[in-house]
Amino acid sequence: MKILIISHNPVTTYNNMGKILLSFFSNFKKSELCQLYIYPSLPNFKFCKSYYRITDKDVLKSYYKFKVLGKIISDEEINQNNNNMFEFKNDKKLYRNVKNKKANRKILRDLMWFCSKWFNKDLKKWLIEQKPTHIFVTPGSAKFIYDMALKCSKFLKIPIVTCICDDYFFVIKQHRLLEYLNQQMLSNKIQKLISKTKCIITICDELGSIYAENFDKKVKVLMTASNYPILNRATYKKEVNTISYFGNIRCNRYLSLVSIGQKLDEINLQYSKNYKLFIYSNETDNQILKTFNNINSIEFKGFISGEDFDKAFFSSDILLHTEAFDPPSIDRVKHSISTKIADSLNSGICLFAYGPKQVASMHYLIKNNAAICATAENDLKEKLLETFNNTNLRKNVIKQALKCAKNNHDKNKISNQLYHIFEEIK
């Protein structure tokens, strides 16, 4: 058995999707894995036997070099990566541009890939040398990733397993012409890929149910695992003064962070406290970041990774998960569970969650009593006060969170389940 992983990001320890792939394939041998990916970054350790990368810049250059120059990532390049998100610094501005989220740019990007000759002799040679027996694809919102999986499957005559981490199919249809067109094109790609898929893997029951109901395909639910060892017991802090948020603040999550900061400011003023909200994120959009400027309790810490991330994460007094409350944002995440929740539940640190109760992440935490949850702005202040002041409540929440982590987010159990799925597919 050998699995060809097709994804945006390489398997890493510094990126959410990289961490998901790391946990899914943790019990596979290196010789059983190879990866084809498109992001301009490097793995930070040798997890797969071989990596092949084709980036947007490689595809763009082909229009004047007349060839897409993808590359096999060398061991030397992997060893030189110090947990950097981008191989070259100037790529950060290009890939983090907020305009990339607009429909016209998405369509142009997909058209650029579609018209290029990315599926060339070099890539075909690498695929033949690797001799994969199955494809595992995490496609996301880029339509050309779906084409990659389908072309590689047809060329190699091997089955596809599709992993759905976020839902782009069962969402409210957009009304603006370009947004509607982009969404419809993506829906068509999803349907085409699933028609050739032997098994759909989803990361929560909500996603599993809706895909099983609407597609005549085998569906398996494998929740994302924690990449940290499972704790047998937790240590409890009697005094807590900070809340720490790690990860993406887009999809209007920053608005919920603003609300939390404002409530902390009120509490600090009313009770003469100095509670803080630390935000660790790679966000660089000034339009978003300036919303934190007049909130005294918020400290934006920027992006950290590797040992710095682990140190900040495990020294947190309270961890935070949040989602936005506007209808489009709710629709975007209502069927998926945040990938960061597994690590939070397993940390032995109390988790505070703020978001609408109808989204899957909040529903999961409430159902398992695994976090202190506020589901509306009018109860946010009261829940924050309770979190800071009620030691017994924090202890009980941590106990339930660890129990939930052991039952649902055990890395070895999940990776073994995935291995058996591949064994059953011919």
Residue pairs with C-beta under 8 A, 6 or more apart in sequence:
1 32
1 133
1 134
1 422
1 423
2 31
2 32
2 33
2 34
2 49
2 130
2 131
2 132
2 133
2 134
3 25
3 28
3 32
3 33
3 34
3 132
3 133
3 134
3 135
3 136
3 422
4 34
4 35
4 36
4 127
4 130
4 132
4 134
4 135
4 136
4 152
4 156
4 158
5 11
5 21
5 25
5 33
5 34
5 35
5 36
5 37
5 48
5 136
5 137
5 138
6 35
6 36
6 37
6 135
6 136
6 137
6 138
6 139
6 145
6 148
6 149
6 152
7 17
7 21
7 35
7 36
7 37
7 137
7 138
7 145
8 17
8 37
8 38
8 39
8 138
8 140
8 142
8 145
9 15
9 17
9 18
9 21
9 37
9 39
9 41
10 18
10 35
10 37
10 39
10 41
10 42
10 43
10 51
10 53
10 73
11 18
11 21
11 22
11 25
11 33
11 35
11 43
11 47
11 48
12 18
12 19
12 22
12 41
12 43
12 44
12 83
13 19
13 22
13 44
13 45
13 83
13 227
13 305
13 306
14 44
14 83
14 84
14 85
14 305
14 306
14 309
15 41
15 85
16 247
16 248
16 339
16 340
17 138
17 165
17 339
18 43
19 227
19 339
20 138
20 165
20 203
20 224
20 339
21 138
22 47
22 227
23 224
23 225
23 226
23 227
23 342
23 411
23 414
23 415
24 163
24 222
24 225
24 414
24 415
24 418
25 33
25 47
25 415
25 418
26 225
26 227
26 411
26 412
26 415
27 412
27 415
27 416
27 419
28 415
28 419
30 46
30 47
30 48
30 49
31 49
32 49
33 47
33 48
33 49
34 48
34 49
34 50
34 51
34 52
34 130
34 132
35 48
35 50
35 51
35 52
36 51
36 52
36 53
36 54
36 123
36 148
36 152
37 51
37 52
37 53
38 53
38 54
38 55
38 56
38 142
38 145
39 53
39 55
39 95
40 53
40 55
40 56
40 57
40 86
40 87
40 88
40 91
40 95
41 81
41 84
41 85
41 86
41 87
42 73
42 77
42 78
42 80
42 81
42 84
42 87
43 51
43 73
43 78
43 81
44 78
44 81
44 82
44 83
44 306
45 78
46 75
46 78
49 130
50 72
50 73
50 126
50 129
50 130
51 72
51 73
51 78
52 70
52 71
52 72
52 73
52 123
52 126
53 70
53 71
53 73
54 68
54 70
54 118
54 123
56 109
56 112
56 113
57 91
58 68
58 69
58 70
58 71
58 118
59 68
59 112
59 113
59 116
59 118
60 112
61 68
61 69
62 68
62 69
62 116
62 117
62 118
63 116
67 117
67 120
68 116
68 117
68 118
68 120
69 122
70 118
70 120
70 122
70 123
72 126
77 87
81 87
82 306
83 305
83 306
84 305
85 92
85 282
85 303
85 305
86 92
86 95
92 284
96 282
96 284
96 285
98 285
98 287
99 105
100 106
100 109
103 174
103 176
103 178
103 179
103 181
103 182
104 178
106 141
106 142
106 182
107 178
107 181
107 182
107 185
109 142
109 144
110 142
110 143
110 144
110 185
113 144
113 147
114 144
114 147
119 151
119 155
124 155
127 152
127 155
127 156
132 156
132 158
133 158
134 158
134 159
134 160
134 161
134 422
134 425
135 149
135 152
135 153
135 156
135 158
135 159
135 160
135 161
136 161
136 163
137 145
137 146
137 148
137 149
137 160
137 161
137 162
137 163
137 193
138 163
138 165
139 145
139 146
139 149
139 162
139 189
139 190
139 193
140 165
140 166
140 168
141 166
141 168
141 186
143 185
143 186
143 189
146 189
146 190
146 192
146 193
147 189
149 160
149 162
149 193
150 160
150 192
150 193
150 196
152 158
153 159
153 160
153 196
159 198
159 425
159 426
160 193
160 196
160 197
160 198
161 197
161 198
161 199
161 200
161 201
161 421
161 422
161 425
162 193
162 194
162 197
162 199
162 200
162 201
163 200
163 201
163 202
163 203
164 200
164 201
164 202
164 203
164 207
164 211
165 202
165 203
165 224
165 336
165 339
166 332
166 333
166 336
167 207
167 210
167 334
167 335
167 336
168 183
168 186
168 187
168 190
169 187
169 190
169 191
170 210
170 214
170 335
171 183
171 331
171 332
172 327
172 328
172 331
173 180
173 183
174 180
174 182
174 183
194 200
194 211
194 215
194 217
197 217
198 217
198 218
198 425
199 217
199 218
199 219
199 220
199 421
199 425
200 211
200 215
200 217
200 218
200 219
200 220
201 219
201 220
201 221
201 222
201 418
201 421
202 208
202 211
202 219
202 220
202 221
202 222
203 221
203 222
203 223
203 224
203 336
203 337
203 339
204 221
204 223
204 335
204 336
204 337
204 360
204 364
205 221
206 334
206 335
206 336
206 337
206 360
206 363
207 221
207 335
207 336
207 360
208 219
208 220
208 221
210 335
211 217
211 219
212 219
220 417
220 421
222 414
222 417
222 418
223 337
223 342
223 408
223 409
223 414
224 337
224 339
224 341
224 342
224 409
224 414
225 342
225 409
225 410
225 411
225 414
225 415
226 342
226 343
226 345
226 346
226 405
226 409
226 411
227 343
227 411
228 343
228 346
228 347
230 346
230 402
230 405
230 406
230 410
231 346
231 347
231 348
231 402
233 348
234 348
234 349
234 398
234 399
234 402
235 348
236 391
236 394
236 395
236 398
237 317
237 394
238 391
240 317
240 318
240 350
240 387
240 388
240 394
241 273
241 274
241 275
241 276
241 317
241 388
242 275
242 276
242 277
242 278
242 316
242 317
242 318
243 260
243 264
243 275
243 276
243 277
243 278
243 316
243 317
243 318
243 319
243 320
243 352
244 277
244 278
244 280
244 312
244 313
244 316
244 317
244 318
244 319
244 320
245 257
245 277
245 278
245 279
245 280
245 281
245 319
245 320
245 321
245 322
246 280
246 281
246 309
246 312
246 313
246 319
246 340
247 280
247 281
247 338
247 340
248 281
248 283
249 257
249 279
249 281
249 283
249 288
250 283
250 288
251 323
251 324
251 329
251 332
251 333
252 324
252 325
252 326
252 329
253 322
253 323
253 324
253 329
254 283
254 288
254 291
254 292
255 291
255 324
255 325
255 326
256 322
256 323
256 324
256 325
256 354
256 355
257 277
257 279
257 292
257 298
257 322
258 291
258 292
258 295
258 298
259 354
259 377
259 380
260 277
260 320
260 322
260 354
260 380
260 384
261 277
261 292
261 295
261 297
261 298
262 295
263 380
263 381
263 384
264 275
264 276
264 277
264 295
264 297
264 298
264 384
265 295
265 296
265 297
266 381
267 273
267 275
267 381
267 384
267 385
267 388
268 274
268 275
268 296
268 297
273 388
275 297
275 384
275 388
276 297
276 298
276 299
277 297
277 298
277 299
277 320
278 299
278 301
278 312
278 316
279 292
279 298
279 299
279 300
279 301
280 301
280 302
280 303
280 304
280 309
280 312
281 300
281 302
281 303
282 302
282 303
283 289
289 300
292 298
292 300
301 312
304 312
313 319
313 343
313 347
314 347
314 349
316 347
316 349
317 349
318 349
318 350
318 351
318 352
318 387
318 388
318 394
319 344
319 347
319 349
319 350
319 351
319 352
320 351
320 352
320 353
320 354
321 338
321 340
321 341
321 344
321 351
321 352
321 353
321 354
321 355
321 361
321 365
321 371
322 353
322 354
322 355
323 329
323 330
323 333
323 338
323 354
323 355
323 356
323 359
323 361
323 362
324 330
324 355
325 355
325 356
325 377
330 356
330 358
330 359
333 359
333 360
333 361
334 358
334 359
334 360
335 360
336 360
336 361
337 360
337 361
337 364
338 361
341 351
341 361
341 364
341 365
342 405
342 409
344 351
344 371
344 401
345 351
345 370
345 401
345 402
345 404
345 405
345 409
346 401
346 402
346 405
346 409
348 398
348 402
349 398
350 371
350 372
350 387
350 394
350 397
350 398
350 401
351 365
351 370
351 371
351 372
351 397
351 401
352 371
352 372
352 373
352 374
352 383
352 384
352 387
353 361
353 362
353 365
353 371
353 372
353 373
353 374
354 373
354 374
354 375
354 380
354 383
355 361
355 362
355 375
356 362
356 375
357 363
357 366
357 373
357 375
362 373
362 375
364 370
365 371
365 373
366 373
366 375
368 400
368 401
368 404
369 396
369 397
369 400
370 397
370 400
370 401
370 404
371 397
371 401
372 383
372 386
372 387
372 393
372 394
372 397
373 383
374 380
374 383
374 384
386 393
387 393
387 394
